[in-house]
Amino acid sequence: MLDIIFPYRNRGIERVKKSLDALANQTNKNFLVHFVDYGSDIETAKQVEVLVQNYSFAKYQYHPTNFQPWNKSRALNTIIKQLKAGFCFVADIDMIFHPEFVARAITLQKENTATYFKVGFLSENETKYSKQFNAYSINFESTLEATGLTMFPVKALHKVKGFDEFYHFWGAEDTDVHVRLKNDGCEIVYYEKEILLLHQWHKSYRSKESQNITTDLQLGGVVRLNHQHLMYAGFNNKTSVNLSKWGEPLSKENYQSLMGFSGESKKILNRKEAIDYLLFCKLPEVDKTVMRFEVGLDDFQNSIKYKVKRLIGKNTPSYYTLKEVNDMLLTHIIVFYRDYDYIYRVFESENKIELTLKKP
């Protein structure tokens, strides 16, 4: 038996269908797909749920985290925590599976051994077509540094409390779990005898980074932050993570409570002293009562009076850009408040950021 976990958010329906169709053609049917929709927008979620329901081997579940940053680790952990034993494979919605993938993976299952697979990457043009697996032309192949597609013994993952939920957006969570499993005595094996997985082309996520605030949440420098956390895990022989809790996403009830908050919002302008006070004084005071903070622009910053005072050297307020505020707030959430119940919303047209949270 093989449990296959698909973490998902707002990806093209056609690539999802290609991946699930390839699994429908497996010669060995002894598998179950756990399709975890971690916060797609409502319309996309409806479409993908209908699609997944067409496959008898797949189960769809949705978590209302659309106003939180992408957290692949927590999405995966919601399933890993529920599994009792056996082996699970961390999939990618971009994968096209060889018909013998499940059969081969089951033969490779070995106690306290995790196995990850070489992948063939398709070009943009080749990805447009639907073909038999062996008819695809591979553009290039992955190396042993690509750790994302791994079959794990469930007991080994439970022992280290799954994937580290510090990692948000993208980068390093796959390598991190390999490092920690090795530190805990689990063997990691790279299977490169044949290519059983093909990766559909897509634009690099980093190419979409913006220098402005956007409703599609982004954090500048997050790849470097994640890499630093990975280095720490290696240098300090870490094994277990997520010490307070793991695999517990924002619930529907708590999501509705945060969205429906009707109390007074704390309005904060983008003056440096005000933002610093929010980060270092107000957020640490948040308890089990819902609080909402709204950060907007100070009109004085663009006034003629302000510009004149600056020009003649008078004392004037210092400001953060909203992008700087966004990045500082998201960093604080990831580091200090990721286990809180929270929603984080960006209103581009209003130049406003809204954070609603409470301690669990």
Sequence and secondary structure as in RCSB ss.txt:
>XXXX:A:sequence
MLDIIFPYRNRGIERVKKSLDALANQTNKNFLVHFVDYGSDIETAKQVEVLVQNYSFAKYQYHPTNFQPWNKSRA
LNTIIKQLKAGFCFVADIDMIFHPEFVARAITLQKENTATYFKVGFLSENETKYSKQFNAYSINFESTLEATGLT
MFPVKALHKVKGFDEFYHFWGAEDTDVHVRLKNDGCEIVYYEKEILLLHQWHKSYRSKESQNITTDLQLGGVVRL
NHQHLMYAGFNNKTSVNLSKWGEPLSKENYQSLMGFSGESKKILNRKEAIDYLLFCKLPEVDKTVMRFEVGLDDF
QNSIKYKVKRLIGKNTPSYYTLKEVNDMLLTHIIVFYRDYDYIYRVFESENKIELTLKKP
>XXXX:A:secstr
 EEEEEEESS  HHHHHHHHHHHHT S   EEEEEEEES  HHHHHHHHHHHTT TTEEEEEE  TTS   HHHH
HHHHHTT  SSEEEE  TTEEE TTHHHHHHHT  TTEEEEE EEE  HHHHTS   GGGS   EE  TT   SE
EEEHHHHHHTTSS TT  SSSSHHHHHHHHHHHTT EEEEE SS  EEE     GGGG  SS  SS   TTHHHH
HHHHHHHHHHTT     SS  S    HHHHHHHHT  S  EEEESBHHHHHHIIIIIGGG  SS EEEEEE  GG
GGSHHHHHHHHTT     B  HHHHHHHHHHHIIIIITTSEEEEEEETTTTEEEEEEE  
